[in-house]
């Protein structure tokens, strides 16, 4: 199984900020398991955050493509920012 966006970010943060833990996980052969468990949590967390943001900032009732694209980009950038903050809490 391969890592997705948040798993790759988590791996990079772990390697740069906790090199001893990163090395230990590699030596013990547990790095991917450790990352995958936390990545699953991060994607579930992202979905909860996304729903809360959509509730807090309801979608505009316009059918204009650019307005809708801007809304989706706003929500996704907020989700990414919050999830990356959670990654820093994990690491």
C-alpha positions in Angstrom: 0.0 0.0 0.0 1.3 3.4 -0.8 1.0 6.7 1.0 -1.2 9.5 -0.1 -0.8 13.2 0.4 -1.0 13.4 4.2 1.1 10.3 4.6 3.9 11.7 2.5 3.8 15.0 4.5 3.8 13.0 7.7 6.8 11.0 6.6 8.7 14.1 5.6 7.9 15.8 8.9 8.9 12.7 10.9 12.2 12.3 9.0 13.1 16.0 9.4 12.0 16.5 13.0 12.2 13.1 14.7 15.2 11.4 13.0 15.7 9.0 15.9 12.1 7.7 15.8 12.2 7.6 12.0 15.4 5.5 12.0 14.1 3.2 14.7 10.9 2.6 12.8 12.9 1.8 9.6 15.2 -0.6 11.5 12.3 -2.4 13.1 10.5 -2.5 9.7 7.5 -0.7 11.2 7.6 2.6 9.4 4.9 2.0 6.8 2.6 0.5 9.4 3.1 3.5 11.7 2.5 5.9 8.8 -0.5 4.1 7.4 -2.3 4.0 10.8 -1.8 7.8 11.2 -2.7 8.5 7.6 -6.0 6.8 8.0 -6.6 8.9 11.1 -5.7 12.1 9.2 -8.0 11.4 6.4 -10.9 10.7 8.8 -10.0 13.9 10.6 -10.0 15.8 7.3 -13.4 14.5 6.4 -14.8 15.7 9.8 -13.2 19.1 9.4 -14.5 19.4 5.8 -18.1 18.7 7.0 -17.8 21.2 9.8 -16.4 23.9 7.4 -19.3 23.2 5.0 -21.7 23.7 7.8 -20.0 26.9 9.0 -19.6 28.3 5.5 -22.6 27.1 3.5 -22.4 26.8 -0.3 -23.6 29.7 -2.3 -26.8 29.1 -4.3 -25.3 30.3 -7.6 -24.7 28.0 -10.5 -21.6 29.9 -11.7 -18.7 27.5 -12.2 -16.0 30.0 -11.0 -17.9 30.8 -7.8 -18.3 27.1 -7.0 -14.6 26.4 -7.8 -13.5 29.2 -5.5 -15.7 27.8 -2.7 -14.3 24.3 -3.1 -10.8 25.6 -3.2 -11.4 27.6 -0.1 -12.8 24.6 1.8 -9.9 22.3 0.7 -7.2 24.9 1.6 -8.7 25.3 5.0 -8.8 21.5 5.5 -5.2 21.2 4.4 -4.1 23.9 6.8 -5.9 22.3 9.8 -4.7 18.7 8.9 -1.1 19.9 8.6 -1.4 21.4 12.0 -2.6 18.0 13.3 0.4 16.4 11.6 2.7 18.7 13.6 0.8 17.5 16.8 1.5 13.9 15.8 5.1 14.4 15.1 
